[in-house]
Amino acid sequence: MSMCPLCNGMSSIESQCSSCQGQMVDQGRLLDYFDDYSAYLDIEGMKLFDGIENDQRDHQCPHVFYCSNCQKEDTVLIQEV
């Protein structure tokens, strides 16, 4: 079984905005933004419906990163361990 190092507090990541080069902040798993109950559903099952091809197969956890300088959001795939 694999797990996301960001979701489990094992590491952090710094990401730079591609638009303004500002610091982007991790806003959590993309799956948690789907609806009020998605945070409580099976993560591996939800990956089948998140619109990201092969994230389940490749053991990647999609996270939303936000830049407060220019309000840009990006989805970053975090490699699970």
Secondary structure, 3 states (H helix, E strand, C coil): CCCCCCCCCCCCCCEECCCCCCEEEEEEEHHHHCCCCHHHCCHHHHHHHCCCCCCCCCCEEEEEEEECCCCCEEEEEEECC
